[in-house]
Amino acid sequence: MAANEERAPEKPPSSRTLWLRLQSLLADKISSLPTLAAKIADVRAGLEQCGAAGLIYLTIPRADDLEALYGWQYYDEFVADVGSALAKFHGTFLKPNDVVAVRDIQSSEFLVFVTPSAEDRPEEVAPDRLETLQNQLVKYLASERNMDILRGHQQITFLTATGRIIHNLFSRPERLILAAVDEARRSALAAAETDILRQKEMLKRIIIREEVDILYQPIFSLEDLSVFGFEALSAATGGTGIEGAEMLFALAEEVDLSTQLDRVCRRRALTQAHRWLNEAQLFINTNPKTIEELGTREDALFHLFGNGGVAPEHVVLEITERSAIGNLSLFEATLNRFRDHGISVAVDDAGAGYASLNTIARLKPDFLKFDMALVRDIDTDRVKQELLATVQDLGRRVDARVIAEGIETEGELDTLQRAGVEFGQGYLLARPKPAPALEQHFPHEPARVLEYRRPEVRREEPGEVSTSA
């Protein structure tokens, strides 16, 4: 452009463009909730009218880690599910003039502003009422969230805190509102740090005292429904305050005690199983960090597996997705050394999770476990059937056998059998059992005598009316 040539004036944005820009600042497309900027005038009006307001602050801890671990699509779906549940909570437990919002666009911080009710003192929202609403909110989210979204990720939790806002003539209402949000946020984070310290001490006690319960879930041959092996499942002993395997291992990962916990669970699983396992395979969930640690010690294989009393050829290391593989070459070399002693390898969550094609191609596992979320309703879902065919083809290419997880219906079982899946496990076939229950069945004989019995289905005659519920 010549120096003396004038630049054409830019066209001012249209009113529609300005409106869309404004809307993008006032509404969060992921959660479908308004932002605090959009609703602060409503909160201010309620504060000035009533003289006080209550605040419930709620956030997803380490939301950035959640997105990095499971992907932005999963994270967006989860936040949208939370937003939908919060909107329902508003209609069920709150007054019409109460406000539910997100702190900012694409935020993991949710805000509930509560106006005083007739029972509250005029100048404030009663603390016990706020606490009751806070507890109701947490329970409601636990019951209303879509479990298909959460399946396998039950460690996802919320941090909550409450606060109260008192109107006065000397401070701007907006400043009071924002200060209350910041104070509630700091309170939630401080409570979380205290809780983590308490749980870390509890986890250390669990590891030192080996307070873990081991259950064994049978894995069946889907051809004749005889038992091929057992998966060892671990959970904290009752009374520790840590419920379920997901919470136990998520906490261990959080406080960097996952390898120590893995070692305890593996030792207990091997020690209990050797009395009745016989010719069956024992699948032991193993964190990739543990494998990498074992790779630095030449005697680790015999120390951790030989002392358990189970022959190495009956042990299958099931690589879980609790943490990513750091050094794939070292990891591969360590697994090959295990294989030299007869130990097999399985990759969990094939078709989902971190089990990428590159990982499977490099590790060449002996088993691929088809994720339970993909097994759910596979008899009516063509996409899941195609994913299964892809995993089976991958298994044939790397010489791995496929195990379907989480079989819960006859339709799922029939579909998997017709597809030629070799092995399966799930509540339809058998629930996990403690070692004493299995010792009663298999004290002196092979485990594969345990068989799943297909339930008898009574056929109704034409014209007969069923009396079942």
Secondary structure by P-SEA (a helix, b strand, c coil): ccccccccccccccaaaaaaaaaaaccccccccccccccaaaaaaaaaaccbbbbbbbbbcaaaaaaaaccaaaaaaaaaaaaaaaaaaaaccccccbbbbbccccccbbbbbbccccccccccccaaaaaaaaaaaaaaaaacccccccccccccbbbbbbbbbbbcccccaaaaaaaaaaaaaaaaaaaaaaaaaaaaaaaaaaaaaccbbbbbbbbbccccccccbbbbbbbcccccccccaaaaaaaaaaacaaaaaaaaaaaaaaaaaccccccbbbbbbbbaaaaaaaaacccccccccccccccccccccccccccccccaaaaaaaaaaaaaabbbbbbcccccccccaaaaaaacccbbbccccccccccccaaaaaaaaaaaaaaaaabbbbbbcccccaaaaaaaaaacccccccccccccccaaaaaaaccccccccccccccbbbbbccccccccc
